[in-house]
Amino acid sequence: METMQAASTAVVSAAAGLSPADRQVLATVSAGAAALSLAGSTFIVLCYLLFKELHKFSFKLVFFLALSDMFCSFFNIIGDPSNKFFCYAHDYSVHFFCVASFLWTTTIAFTLHRTVVKHKTDVEDYGSIFHLYVWGTSLTTTVIRSIGSDYGRTGAWCWTEPAQSGKVAHLITFYGPLWSAILYNGFTYYQVNRTLNNATRMAVALSERPNQSDMRSEKKAINRWGYYPLILIGSWSFATINRLYDFINPNQKIFFLSFLDVGFAGLMGLFNSIAYGLNSSVRRAIAERIDLWVPEKFRRWFPASKMRSQQLEHELTSLMVEDRN
């Protein structure tokens, strides 16, 4: 029970001023959402480690995104509020890995934009720069937040000092990178979608008998790109509204808003693992292992085995841009 009560920093911030029963509900919701995200992101990490064909640059970015989500979810679940050191470690770790998750999505967007829109094949040269950018920025924002905040305990909760300076530091160092990533990803994916749509229309105009199956596959994949920026928006909109409301009205809490806050924020890792991780390459690798390891009479029970009768998505529109690299 104490594990669930120490569920997340978001819960702590959202739960201040609520009744013990409300705080327990928020802790339970946060722990459940984080557990789902932990399972989803761990699955993607294991796929990368086990399937050698996934050891490509573009999926390596997805791997580090899933790794960040995995640790963010893990530290959202565990904790020991009876020890001040763990209060610090718990809150700093969640902040660090969540910000890292935001930033890894921007590296994926950058890679796609540079490959599809700029027609460059040098994206692998940016690998070390990506690591410096993501981990360095995450560490810097965590250190800056520590300067503007103090930590303590209130009952079973690790909490951030509710002074205005601490709240401002939290808004700048956490929600600043978050919404910067949302804006950058939205603009980038818009340009990628526009470029691919133009290329599709040109291909149709030049072809007397376009392949309708290919066109449907491309259109489906292109439409999917539009959902990627919505993951961060959907996961953190309620949290952002809740923080701004708390900043303006620090003595008033809305339980339903806090409920949506911790629930959707905790599911970010799950959403990322589905959208970014379960692409055609992963599904194909799983289907091949099913063919090798599962007796034929049992294969029909596995959805992945049905892929053999379907045309695979184009690697480019499935986040796999190696063919251009």
C-alpha beads as a LAMMPS data file, in Angstrom:
LAMMPS data file: protein, C-alpha beads

325 atoms
324 bonds

1 atom types
1 bond types

-500.0 500.0 xlo xhi
-500.0 500.0 ylo yhi
-500.0 500.0 zlo zhi

Masses

1 110.0

Atoms # bond

1 1 1 0.000 0.000 0.000
2 1 1 2.845 2.415 0.739
3 1 1 4.142 1.832 -2.777
4 1 1 0.869 3.059 -4.216
5 1 1 0.737 5.953 -1.778
6 1 1 4.114 7.159 -3.058
7 1 1 2.912 6.882 -6.619
8 1 1 4.136 10.097 -8.242
9 1 1 5.135 13.692 -7.910
10 1 1 2.142 14.622 -10.023
11 1 1 -0.114 12.986 -7.490
12 1 1 1.577 14.862 -4.674
13 1 1 1.044 18.191 -6.353
14 1 1 -2.488 17.332 -7.378
15 1 1 -3.470 15.864 -4.016
16 1 1 -2.412 18.677 -1.697
17 1 1 -5.477 20.069 0.004
18 1 1 -7.653 17.038 -0.748
19 1 1 -9.099 14.592 1.748
20 1 1 -7.173 11.407 2.661
21 1 1 -9.722 9.329 0.737
22 1 1 -9.279 11.484 -2.360
23 1 1 -5.503 11.231 -2.090
24 1 1 -5.745 7.456 -1.843
25 1 1 -7.868 7.337 -4.991
26 1 1 -5.347 9.491 -6.852
27 1 1 -2.478 7.321 -5.652
28 1 1 -4.248 4.186 -6.849
29 1 1 -5.071 5.694 -10.253
30 1 1 -1.523 6.946 -10.699
31 1 1 0.008 3.599 -9.742
32 1 1 -2.309 1.729 -12.114
33 1 1 -1.625 4.067 -15.042
34 1 1 2.121 3.973 -14.389
35 1 1 2.040 0.164 -14.256
36 1 1 0.434 0.024 -17.705
37 1 1 3.038 2.430 -19.066
38 1 1 5.808 0.426 -17.431
39 1 1 4.538 -2.756 -19.082
40 1 1 4.215 -1.130 -22.518
41 1 1 7.601 0.591 -22.496
42 1 1 9.359 -2.487 -21.068
43 1 1 7.905 -4.556 -23.913
44 1 1 9.426 -2.190 -26.500
45 1 1 12.783 -2.225 -24.684
46 1 1 12.805 -6.026 -24.645
47 1 1 11.900 -6.172 -28.342
48 1 1 14.884 -3.983 -29.164
49 1 1 17.238 -6.063 -27.025
50 1 1 15.998 -9.435 -28.292
51 1 1 15.466 -8.757 -32.007
52 1 1 18.705 -7.904 -33.784
53 1 1 16.888 -6.710 -36.900
54 1 1 15.573 -3.780 -34.861
55 1 1 19.083 -2.520 -34.107
56 1 1 18.764 0.335 -36.572
57 1 1 19.251 4.016 -35.948
58 1 1 15.619 5.067 -36.235
59 1 1 14.380 2.364 -33.861
60 1 1 17.260 3.105 -31.514
61 1 1 15.594 6.474 -30.931
62 1 1 12.353 4.664 -30.136
63 1 1 14.324 2.426 -27.757
64 1 1 15.648 5.389 -25.786
65 1 1 12.168 6.926 -25.734
66 1 1 10.787 3.680 -24.302
67 1 1 13.703 3.454 -21.859
68 1 1 12.950 6.948 -20.560
69 1 1 9.248 6.101 -20.253
70 1 1 10.113 2.878 -18.456
71 1 1 12.181 4.612 -15.779
72 1 1 9.700 7.471 -15.497
73 1 1 6.902 4.957 -14.868
74 1 1 9.076 2.895 -12.525
75 1 1 9.905 5.864 -10.296
76 1 1 6.266 6.913 -10.437
77 1 1 5.356 3.644 -8.751
78 1 1 8.061 3.085 -6.153
79 1 1 9.164 5.304 -3.293
80 1 1 9.743 5.508 0.447
81 1 1 8.168 8.679 1.833
82 1 1 9.448 7.871 5.335
83 1 1 12.967 8.721 4.160
84 1 1 13.786 12.249 3.026
85 1 1 16.537 11.013 0.710
86 1 1 14.025 8.922 -1.205
87 1 1 11.734 11.932 -1.430
88 1 1 14.498 13.782 -3.248
89 1 1 15.532 10.800 -5.365
90 1 1 11.942 9.945 -6.248
91 1 1 10.920 13.399 -7.383
92 1 1 14.153 14.233 -9.195
93 1 1 14.139 10.897 -11.040
94 1 1 10.556 11.302 -12.252
95 1 1 11.306 14.827 -13.434
96 1 1 14.513 13.795 -15.216
97 1 1 13.110 10.820 -17.127
98 1 1 9.784 12.464 -18.029
99 1 1 11.588 15.443 -19.549
100 1 1 13.894 13.010 -21.355
101 1 1 10.824 11.287 -22.805
102 1 1 9.499 14.609 -24.133
103 1 1 12.829 15.360 -25.761
104 1 1 13.311 11.955 -27.392
105 1 1 10.067 12.504 -29.298
106 1 1 11.610 15.660 -30.770
107 1 1 14.670 13.714 -31.966
108 1 1 12.351 11.291 -33.786
109 1 1 10.495 14.212 -35.341
110 1 1 13.791 15.848 -36.338
111 1 1 15.026 12.625 -37.935
112 1 1 11.864 12.203 -39.975
113 1 1 11.832 15.842 -41.040
114 1 1 15.470 15.779 -42.111
115 1 1 14.951 12.550 -44.063
116 1 1 11.567 13.220 -45.676
117 1 1 11.503 16.989 -46.096
118 1 1 15.198 17.870 -46.362
119 1 1 16.120 14.635 -48.203
120 1 1 19.261 14.224 -46.094
121 1 1 20.884 10.882 -45.331
122 1 1 23.175 11.967 -42.508
123 1 1 20.803 11.516 -39.570
124 1 1 23.003 8.872 -37.941
125 1 1 25.698 11.508 -37.523
126 1 1 23.422 13.230 -35.007
127 1 1 23.369 10.279 -32.575
128 1 1 25.842 11.709 -30.056
129 1 1 24.282 15.161 -30.392
130 1 1 20.879 13.693 -29.561
131 1 1 22.224 12.113 -26.378
132 1 1 23.921 15.321 -25.299
133 1 1 20.769 17.298 -26.050
134 1 1 18.333 14.951 -24.281
135 1 1 20.292 13.924 -21.200
136 1 1 21.994 17.302 -20.810
137 1 1 18.738 19.255 -21.014
138 1 1 16.980 16.834 -18.666
139 1 1 19.776 17.144 -16.111
140 1 1 19.868 20.926 -16.404
141 1 1 16.125 21.335 -15.878
142 1 1 16.237 18.968 -12.897
143 1 1 19.068 20.917 -11.270
144 1 1 17.332 24.251 -11.901
145 1 1 14.136 22.931 -10.370
146 1 1 16.041 21.767 -7.298
147 1 1 17.291 25.318 -6.767
148 1 1 13.767 26.740 -6.797
149 1 1 12.162 24.040 -4.696
150 1 1 12.333 22.426 -1.284
151 1 1 11.207 18.924 -0.394
152 1 1 9.509 17.461 2.600
153 1 1 6.789 15.104 3.716
154 1 1 3.129 15.429 4.480
155 1 1 1.729 12.160 5.725
156 1 1 2.533 9.498 3.147
157 1 1 3.485 11.981 0.444
158 1 1 6.738 13.342 -0.905
159 1 1 5.942 16.876 -1.912
160 1 1 7.398 20.009 -3.442
161 1 1 7.389 23.160 -1.330
162 1 1 4.226 25.063 -2.380
163 1 1 5.965 28.449 -2.471
164 1 1 5.509 30.534 -5.597
165 1 1 9.197 30.242 -6.483
166 1 1 8.950 26.452 -6.451
167 1 1 5.821 26.494 -8.608
168 1 1 7.405 28.858 -11.105
169 1 1 10.510 26.667 -11.277
170 1 1 8.325 23.606 -11.869
171 1 1 6.331 25.308 -14.642
172 1 1 9.486 26.503 -16.393
173 1 1 11.640 23.374 -16.080
174 1 1 8.934 20.747 -16.696
175 1 1 6.057 22.276 -18.652
176 1 1 8.382 24.510 -20.656
177 1 1 10.168 21.559 -22.323
178 1 1 6.851 19.712 -22.596
179 1 1 4.995 22.350 -24.607
180 1 1 8.099 23.266 -26.584
181 1 1 8.255 19.624 -27.683
182 1 1 4.539 19.649 -28.532
183 1 1 4.879 22.757 -30.696
184 1 1 8.011 21.495 -32.440
185 1 1 6.546 18.046 -33.088
186 1 1 3.296 19.511 -34.386
187 1 1 5.062 21.831 -36.819
188 1 1 7.481 19.108 -37.932
189 1 1 4.853 16.435 -38.532
190 1 1 2.736 18.947 -40.430
191 1 1 5.600 19.515 -42.838
192 1 1 6.301 15.781 -43.117
193 1 1 2.642 15.035 -43.846
194 1 1 2.467 17.796 -46.431
195 1 1 5.591 16.531 -48.177
196 1 1 4.334 12.943 -48.289
197 1 1 0.893 14.024 -49.472
198 1 1 2.452 16.042 -52.276
199 1 1 4.622 13.101 -53.249
200 1 1 1.584 10.803 -53.279
201 1 1 -0.425 13.154 -55.483
202 1 1 2.499 13.487 -57.877
203 1 1 2.877 9.705 -58.067
204 1 1 -0.826 9.333 -58.838
205 1 1 -0.658 12.012 -61.525
206 1 1 2.298 10.324 -63.217
207 1 1 0.842 6.825 -63.030
208 1 1 -1.941 5.720 -65.328
209 1 1 -2.908 2.835 -63.053
210 1 1 -1.842 3.607 -59.500
211 1 1 -1.656 0.739 -57.027
212 1 1 -4.723 1.303 -54.849
213 1 1 -3.438 -1.006 -52.131
214 1 1 -0.181 0.944 -51.841
215 1 1 -2.077 4.227 -51.825
216 1 1 -4.352 3.083 -49.004
217 1 1 -1.371 1.871 -46.989
218 1 1 0.485 5.142 -47.497
219 1 1 -2.601 7.218 -46.668
220 1 1 -3.233 5.235 -43.503
221 1 1 0.356 5.676 -42.388
222 1 1 0.338 9.395 -43.227
223 1 1 -2.843 9.928 -41.240
224 1 1 -1.223 8.134 -38.320
225 1 1 1.520 10.739 -38.190
226 1 1 -0.983 13.337 -37.152
227 1 1 -1.652 11.474 -33.931
228 1 1 1.925 11.566 -32.643
229 1 1 1.839 15.182 -31.366
230 1 1 -1.548 14.431 -29.789
231 1 1 0.054 11.905 -27.426
232 1 1 1.796 14.584 -25.384
233 1 1 -1.199 16.905 -25.644
234 1 1 -3.612 14.234 -24.450
235 1 1 -1.284 13.033 -21.705
236 1 1 -0.433 16.409 -20.219
237 1 1 -3.234 18.871 -21.010
238 1 1 -5.115 18.153 -17.787
239 1 1 -1.885 18.289 -15.795
240 1 1 -1.043 21.665 -17.324
241 1 1 -4.497 23.049 -16.558
242 1 1 -4.271 21.688 -13.032
243 1 1 -0.869 23.312 -12.418
244 1 1 -2.006 26.668 -13.772
245 1 1 -5.179 26.514 -11.693
246 1 1 -3.147 25.653 -8.607
247 1 1 -0.805 28.551 -9.357
248 1 1 -3.731 30.971 -9.495
249 1 1 -5.840 29.384 -6.730
250 1 1 -3.382 27.588 -4.436
251 1 1 -5.939 26.891 -1.699
252 1 1 -8.567 25.288 -3.927
253 1 1 -8.366 21.820 -5.424
254 1 1 -10.679 20.172 -7.943
255 1 1 -10.677 16.422 -7.415
256 1 1 -11.986 15.521 -10.870
257 1 1 -9.304 17.639 -12.544
258 1 1 -6.631 16.028 -10.368
259 1 1 -8.040 12.607 -11.272
260 1 1 -7.695 13.342 -14.997
261 1 1 -4.283 14.871 -14.350
262 1 1 -2.640 11.816 -12.758
263 1 1 -4.534 9.303 -14.908
264 1 1 -3.641 10.639 -18.352
265 1 1 -0.109 11.728 -17.392
266 1 1 0.604 8.246 -16.088
267 1 1 -0.437 6.681 -19.404
268 1 1 2.090 8.595 -21.508
269 1 1 4.485 5.641 -21.642
270 1 1 1.737 3.290 -22.802
271 1 1 0.611 5.704 -25.522
272 1 1 4.205 6.152 -26.731
273 1 1 4.882 2.421 -26.803
274 1 1 1.799 1.814 -28.953
275 1 1 2.278 4.736 -31.356
276 1 1 6.054 4.720 -31.756
277 1 1 6.995 1.168 -30.828
278 1 1 4.423 -1.148 -32.390
279 1 1 5.341 -0.351 -35.990
280 1 1 5.557 -2.797 -38.886
281 1 1 9.134 -3.842 -38.093
282 1 1 8.245 -4.881 -34.545
283 1 1 5.081 -6.660 -35.626
284 1 1 6.957 -8.478 -38.375
285 1 1 9.700 -9.553 -35.945
286 1 1 7.091 -10.877 -33.518
287 1 1 5.246 -12.701 -36.310
288 1 1 8.466 -14.362 -37.444
289 1 1 9.176 -15.590 -33.896
290 1 1 5.651 -16.942 -33.662
291 1 1 6.227 -18.875 -36.876
292 1 1 9.449 -20.319 -35.465
293 1 1 8.402 -21.095 -31.907
294 1 1 4.648 -21.691 -31.920
295 1 1 3.125 -24.883 -33.405
296 1 1 1.080 -24.190 -36.525
297 1 1 -2.218 -25.253 -34.981
298 1 1 -1.858 -22.552 -32.315
299 1 1 -0.706 -19.697 -34.554
300 1 1 -4.201 -18.613 -35.488
301 1 1 -4.722 -17.498 -31.895
302 1 1 -2.013 -14.858 -32.252
303 1 1 -3.069 -11.630 -34.026
304 1 1 0.491 -11.031 -35.198
305 1 1 0.417 -14.157 -37.333
306 1 1 -2.274 -12.584 -39.538
307 1 1 0.335 -10.201 -40.883
308 1 1 1.454 -12.847 -43.377
309 1 1 -1.667 -12.194 -45.416
310 1 1 -1.354 -8.424 -45.304
311 1 1 0.908 -6.045 -47.145
312 1 1 3.471 -4.538 -44.780
313 1 1 3.518 -0.783 -44.347
314 1 1 6.268 1.116 -46.064
315 1 1 9.259 1.462 -43.732
316 1 1 9.446 5.217 -44.145
317 1 1 5.888 5.836 -43.088
318 1 1 6.321 3.462 -40.155
319 1 1 9.106 5.480 -38.515
320 1 1 11.761 3.337 -40.206
321 1 1 13.772 5.587 -42.481
322 1 1 16.823 3.404 -42.955
323 1 1 16.263 3.040 -46.693
324 1 1 17.243 6.669 -47.107
325 1 1 20.224 6.438 -44.743

Bonds

1 1 1 2
2 1 2 3
3 1 3 4
4 1 4 5
5 1 5 6
6 1 6 7
7 1 7 8
8 1 8 9
9 1 9 10
10 1 10 11
11 1 11 12
12 1 12 13
13 1 13 14
14 1 14 15
15 1 15 16
16 1 16 17
17 1 17 18
18 1 18 19
19 1 19 20
20 1 20 21
21 1 21 22
22 1 22 23
23 1 23 24
24 1 24 25
25 1 25 26
26 1 26 27
27 1 27 28
28 1 28 29
29 1 29 30
30 1 30 31
31 1 31 32
32 1 32 33
33 1 33 34
34 1 34 35
35 1 35 36
36 1 36 37
37 1 37 38
38 1 38 39
39 1 39 40
40 1 40 41
41 1 41 42
42 1 42 43
43 1 43 44
44 1 44 45
45 1 45 46
46 1 46 47
47 1 47 48
48 1 48 49
49 1 49 50
50 1 50 51
51 1 51 52
52 1 52 53
53 1 53 54
54 1 54 55
55 1 55 56
56 1 56 57
57 1 57 58
58 1 58 59
59 1 59 60
60 1 60 61
61 1 61 62
62 1 62 63
63 1 63 64
64 1 64 65
65 1 65 66
66 1 66 67
67 1 67 68
68 1 68 69
69 1 69 70
70 1 70 71
71 1 71 72
72 1 72 73
73 1 73 74
74 1 74 75
75 1 75 76
76 1 76 77
77 1 77 78
78 1 78 79
79 1 79 80
80 1 80 81
81 1 81 82
82 1 82 83
83 1 83 84
84 1 84 85
85 1 85 86
86 1 86 87
87 1 87 88
88 1 88 89
89 1 89 90
90 1 90 91
91 1 91 92
92 1 92 93
93 1 93 94
94 1 94 95
95 1 95 96
96 1 96 97
97 1 97 98
98 1 98 99
99 1 99 100
100 1 100 101
101 1 101 102
102 1 102 103
103 1 103 104
104 1 104 105
105 1 105 106
106 1 106 107
107 1 107 108
108 1 108 109
109 1 109 110
110 1 110 111
111 1 111 112
112 1 112 113
113 1 113 114
114 1 114 115
115 1 115 116
116 1 116 117
117 1 117 118
118 1 118 119
119 1 119 120
120 1 120 121
121 1 121 122
122 1 122 123
123 1 123 124
124 1 124 125
125 1 125 126
126 1 126 127
127 1 127 128
128 1 128 129
129 1 129 130
130 1 130 131
131 1 131 132
132 1 132 133
133 1 133 134
134 1 134 135
135 1 135 136
136 1 136 137
137 1 137 138
138 1 138 139
139 1 139 140
140 1 140 141
141 1 141 142
142 1 142 143
143 1 143 144
144 1 144 145
145 1 145 146
146 1 146 147
147 1 147 148
148 1 148 149
149 1 149 150
150 1 150 151
151 1 151 152
152 1 152 153
153 1 153 154
154 1 154 155
155 1 155 156
156 1 156 157
157 1 157 158
158 1 158 159
159 1 159 160
160 1 160 161
161 1 161 162
162 1 162 163
163 1 163 164
164 1 164 165
165 1 165 166
166 1 166 167
167 1 167 168
168 1 168 169
169 1 169 170
170 1 170 171
171 1 171 172
172 1 172 173
173 1 173 174
174 1 174 175
175 1 175 176
176 1 176 177
177 1 177 178
178 1 178 179
179 1 179 180
180 1 180 181
181 1 181 182
182 1 182 183
183 1 183 184
184 1 184 185
185 1 185 186
186 1 186 187
187 1 187 188
188 1 188 189
189 1 189 190
190 1 190 191
191 1 191 192
192 1 192 193
193 1 193 194
194 1 194 195
195 1 195 196
196 1 196 197
197 1 197 198
198 1 198 199
199 1 199 200
200 1 200 201
201 1 201 202
202 1 202 203
203 1 203 204
204 1 204 205
205 1 205 206
206 1 206 207
207 1 207 208
208 1 208 209
209 1 209 210
210 1 210 211
211 1 211 212
212 1 212 213
213 1 213 214
214 1 214 215
215 1 215 216
216 1 216 217
217 1 217 218
218 1 218 219
219 1 219 220
220 1 220 221
221 1 221 222
222 1 222 223
223 1 223 224
224 1 224 225
225 1 225 226
226 1 226 227
227 1 227 228
228 1 228 229
229 1 229 230
230 1 230 231
231 1 231 232
232 1 232 233
233 1 233 234
234 1 234 235
235 1 235 236
236 1 236 237
237 1 237 238
238 1 238 239
239 1 239 240
240 1 240 241
241 1 241 242
242 1 242 243
243 1 243 244
244 1 244 245
245 1 245 246
246 1 246 247
247 1 247 248
248 1 248 249
249 1 249 250
250 1 250 251
251 1 251 252
252 1 252 253
253 1 253 254
254 1 254 255
255 1 255 256
256 1 256 257
257 1 257 258
258 1 258 259
259 1 259 260
260 1 260 261
261 1 261 262
262 1 262 263
263 1 263 264
264 1 264 265
265 1 265 266
266 1 266 267
267 1 267 268
268 1 268 269
269 1 269 270
270 1 270 271
271 1 271 272
272 1 272 273
273 1 273 274
274 1 274 275
275 1 275 276
276 1 276 277
277 1 277 278
278 1 278 279
279 1 279 280
280 1 280 281
281 1 281 282
282 1 282 283
283 1 283 284
284 1 284 285
285 1 285 286
286 1 286 287
287 1 287 288
288 1 288 289
289 1 289 290
290 1 290 291
291 1 291 292
292 1 292 293
293 1 293 294
294 1 294 295
295 1 295 296
296 1 296 297
297 1 297 298
298 1 298 299
299 1 299 300
300 1 300 301
301 1 301 302
302 1 302 303
303 1 303 304
304 1 304 305
305 1 305 306
306 1 306 307
307 1 307 308
308 1 308 309
309 1 309 310
310 1 310 311
311 1 311 312
312 1 312 313
313 1 313 314
314 1 314 315
315 1 315 316
316 1 316 317
317 1 317 318
318 1 318 319
319 1 319 320
320 1 320 321
321 1 321 322
322 1 322 323
323 1 323 324
324 1 324 325
